[in-house]
Amino acid sequence: MLRDISKIVSANRAFFLPYLTFLFFCILALLLFDKEGLHIAINQKNHPAADVFFKYLTYLGDGRMLIAYTLILLFIKYRFVLILLLSNLLSALLTFILKTQVFDSSLRPKKYFENIYQLRLVPGVENYLHNSMPSGHTALAFCVFTSFALMSKNKNLGFLFLIIAALTGFSRIYLSQHFLDDVFIGSMIGVFFAIIVFYLFERTVSNSALEKALFKKSNL
């Protein structure tokens, strides 16, 4: 199993090498700085254009976007639809358990800094207060775009998918919905289930009907 997963990762170096770099810098930042100071530093680096950009980009990690992602894959391959839905279901389940049972007392930035520091909040964004760890939007974004990278015949697209997922994760910090560690853990949850479910389908599920699509199959 580990050998097969290693082959999958190796075949998708354009995604996983930048992702490892992403993880490295997250770990480095978390080791060198306390999460409060790190969040404040990011919060102070803002711009009206970035407000608009991240306000809407963050929706790529919204659960409702799964409908759009699913519709896209219906035109490519039914197998991919099942992989996307199952991997995100498992990712969402673990995220929910961690949020409500393990890290149920974790506070979001707005609540965390209440009476301590006045955060600059982006207008028009509803900031949540509780269940900060891990970031569900980040888990979904990384699960979806890791899956897209694995599914795509053009492996060079993996780098683009990684950038989109990472920016979606960063949007959660920029909008003060999460801390960096929330995003860090969320990304690993999403990537883990994307790889595992993709591997299981490639290894164990053999059904010609799943290779079909609504119309002629095209490249992702």
C-alpha positions as CSV (number, residue, x, y, z in Angstrom):
1,M,0.0,0.0,0.0
2,L,2.7,2.5,1.0
3,R,4.6,1.7,-2.2
4,D,1.6,2.3,-4.3
5,I,0.8,5.6,-2.5
6,S,4.5,6.6,-3.0
7,K,4.1,6.1,-6.7
8,I,1.0,8.2,-6.8
9,V,2.8,11.0,-4.9
10,S,5.8,10.7,-7.2
11,A,3.7,10.9,-10.3
12,N,2.2,14.1,-9.0
13,R,5.4,15.9,-8.0
14,A,4.1,19.2,-9.4
15,F,1.5,19.2,-6.6
16,F,3.3,17.5,-3.7
17,L,6.7,19.1,-3.9
18,P,5.2,22.6,-3.5
19,Y,2.8,21.2,-0.8
20,L,5.8,19.9,1.2
21,T,7.3,23.4,0.9
22,F,4.0,24.9,2.1
23,L,4.1,22.5,5.1
24,F,7.7,23.3,5.8
25,F,7.1,27.1,6.0
26,C,4.0,26.6,8.1
27,I,5.9,24.5,10.6
28,L,8.8,27.0,10.6
29,A,6.4,29.9,11.2
30,L,4.6,28.0,14.0
31,L,7.9,27.2,15.7
32,L,9.5,30.6,15.4
33,F,6.5,32.7,16.3
34,D,3.6,32.5,18.7
35,K,0.2,32.2,17.0
36,E,-1.0,35.5,18.4
37,G,1.8,37.5,17.1
38,L,1.8,35.8,13.8
39,H,-1.9,36.4,13.3
40,I,-1.6,40.1,14.2
41,A,1.3,40.5,11.8
42,I,-0.8,39.0,9.0
43,N,-3.8,41.1,10.0
44,Q,-1.8,44.3,9.8
45,K,-0.8,43.5,6.2
46,N,-4.0,44.3,4.3
47,H,-5.3,46.1,1.3
48,P,-8.8,46.9,-0.1
49,A,-8.1,44.8,-3.2
50,A,-7.0,41.9,-1.1
51,D,-10.1,42.3,1.0
52,V,-12.3,41.7,-2.1
53,F,-10.1,39.0,-3.5
54,F,-10.0,36.8,-0.3
55,K,-13.6,37.6,0.6
56,Y,-14.7,35.7,-2.5
57,L,-11.9,33.3,-3.0
58,T,-12.7,31.7,0.4
59,Y,-15.9,30.4,-1.1
60,L,-13.8,27.8,-3.0
61,G,-13.6,26.0,0.4
62,D,-17.4,26.3,1.1
63,G,-19.3,23.0,1.3
64,R,-21.9,24.3,-1.2
65,M,-19.1,24.5,-3.8
66,L,-19.1,20.7,-3.9
67,I,-22.1,20.9,-6.0
68,A,-20.2,22.8,-8.7
69,Y,-17.2,20.6,-8.4
70,T,-19.4,17.5,-8.8
71,L,-21.2,18.9,-11.8
72,I,-17.8,19.5,-13.5
73,L,-16.7,15.9,-12.9
74,L,-19.9,14.5,-14.1
75,F,-18.8,15.5,-17.6
76,I,-15.4,13.9,-17.2
77,K,-15.8,10.6,-15.4
78,Y,-18.3,9.1,-12.9
79,R,-15.5,7.5,-11.0
80,F,-14.0,10.9,-10.2
81,V,-17.4,12.1,-8.8
82,L,-17.4,9.2,-6.3
83,I,-13.8,9.8,-5.3
84,L,-14.5,13.5,-4.7
85,L,-17.6,13.0,-2.7
86,L,-16.3,10.1,-0.6
87,S,-13.0,11.8,0.2
88,N,-14.7,15.0,1.2
89,L,-17.3,13.2,3.3
90,L,-14.5,11.5,5.3
91,S,-12.6,14.7,5.5
92,A,-15.6,16.6,6.7
93,L,-16.4,13.9,9.3
94,L,-13.0,14.0,10.8
95,T,-13.0,17.8,10.8
96,F,-16.3,17.8,12.5
97,I,-15.2,15.4,15.2
98,L,-12.0,17.4,15.9
99,K,-13.9,20.6,16.0
100,T,-16.7,19.5,18.3
101,Q,-15.0,16.7,20.4
102,V,-11.3,17.3,20.6
103,F,-10.8,21.0,20.1
104,D,-14.2,22.1,21.1
105,S,-12.8,24.9,23.3
106,S,-10.7,26.5,20.5
107,L,-11.6,30.1,19.8
108,R,-11.6,31.8,16.5
109,P,-9.4,35.0,16.2
110,K,-12.3,37.4,16.7
111,K,-13.3,35.8,20.0
112,Y,-9.7,35.0,21.0
113,F,-8.5,38.6,20.7
114,E,-11.6,40.1,22.3
115,N,-10.6,42.7,24.9
116,I,-6.9,42.0,23.9
117,Y,-6.4,43.4,20.5
118,Q,-8.6,45.1,18.0
119,L,-8.4,43.0,14.8
120,R,-9.1,44.7,11.5
121,L,-12.0,42.7,10.0
122,V,-13.0,42.7,6.4
123,P,-16.4,44.4,5.8
124,G,-19.2,42.2,4.8
125,V,-17.7,39.0,6.3
126,E,-19.4,37.3,9.2
127,N,-16.7,36.2,11.6
128,Y,-17.4,33.1,13.6
129,L,-16.3,32.8,17.2
130,H,-15.9,29.1,18.2
131,N,-14.6,25.7,16.9
132,S,-11.5,27.1,15.2
133,M,-9.4,24.0,15.0
134,P,-9.2,22.7,12.3
135,S,-10.2,24.8,9.3
136,G,-13.0,23.1,7.5
137,H,-12.8,25.4,4.4
138,T,-9.1,24.6,4.1
139,A,-9.7,20.8,4.5
140,L,-12.3,20.9,1.7
141,A,-10.2,23.1,-0.6
142,F,-7.1,20.8,-0.2
143,C,-9.2,17.7,-0.6
144,V,-10.8,18.9,-3.8
145,F,-7.7,20.3,-5.4
146,T,-5.5,17.4,-4.4
147,S,-8.2,15.2,-6.0
148,F,-8.1,17.3,-9.1
149,A,-4.4,17.0,-9.3
150,L,-4.5,13.3,-9.0
151,M,-7.3,13.0,-11.6
152,S,-5.7,15.2,-14.1
153,K,-3.8,13.8,-17.1
154,N,-1.8,17.0,-17.3
155,K,0.3,16.7,-14.2
156,N,1.7,20.2,-14.6
157,L,-1.7,21.5,-13.5
158,G,-0.9,20.2,-10.0
159,F,1.1,23.3,-9.2
160,L,-1.9,25.5,-10.2
161,F,-4.2,23.4,-8.0
162,L,-1.8,23.7,-5.1
163,I,-1.7,27.5,-5.4
164,I,-5.5,27.7,-5.4
165,A,-5.8,25.4,-2.4
166,A,-3.1,27.3,-0.5
167,L,-4.6,30.7,-1.3
168,T,-8.0,29.4,-0.1
169,G,-6.4,28.3,3.1
170,F,-4.6,31.7,3.5
171,S,-7.9,33.5,2.9
172,R,-9.2,32.0,6.2
173,I,-6.3,33.6,8.1
174,Y,-6.6,36.9,6.2
175,L,-10.3,37.1,7.0
176,S,-9.6,36.3,10.6
177,Q,-11.7,33.1,10.5
178,H,-8.8,30.9,11.6
179,F,-5.2,30.8,12.9
180,L,-2.3,29.4,10.9
181,D,-2.3,26.1,12.8
182,D,-6.0,25.6,12.0
183,V,-5.2,25.9,8.3
184,F,-2.1,23.7,8.6
185,I,-4.0,20.8,10.1
186,G,-7.0,21.4,7.8
187,S,-4.7,21.1,4.7
188,M,-3.3,17.8,5.9
189,I,-6.7,16.3,6.6
190,G,-7.8,17.2,3.1
191,V,-4.7,15.9,1.4
192,F,-4.7,12.7,3.4
193,F,-8.3,11.6,2.4
194,A,-7.8,12.7,-1.2
195,I,-4.8,10.4,-1.5
196,I,-6.4,7.5,0.4
197,V,-9.7,7.5,-1.4
198,F,-8.0,7.9,-4.8
199,Y,-5.7,5.0,-4.1
200,L,-8.6,2.7,-2.9
201,F,-10.6,3.4,-6.0
202,E,-7.7,2.9,-8.3
203,R,-6.7,-0.3,-6.5
204,T,-10.0,-2.0,-5.7
205,V,-12.9,-0.5,-7.7
206,S,-13.2,-1.9,-11.3
207,N,-16.5,-1.0,-13.0
208,S,-16.7,0.0,-16.6
209,A,-19.8,2.1,-15.9
210,L,-17.8,4.4,-13.7
211,E,-15.4,5.2,-16.6
212,K,-18.3,6.8,-18.4
213,A,-19.5,10.5,-18.2
214,L,-22.5,12.5,-19.2
215,F,-20.9,13.3,-22.5
216,K,-17.6,12.5,-24.2
217,K,-14.8,12.3,-21.7
218,S,-12.4,15.3,-21.9
219,N,-9.1,16.1,-20.1
220,L,-9.4,17.9,-16.8
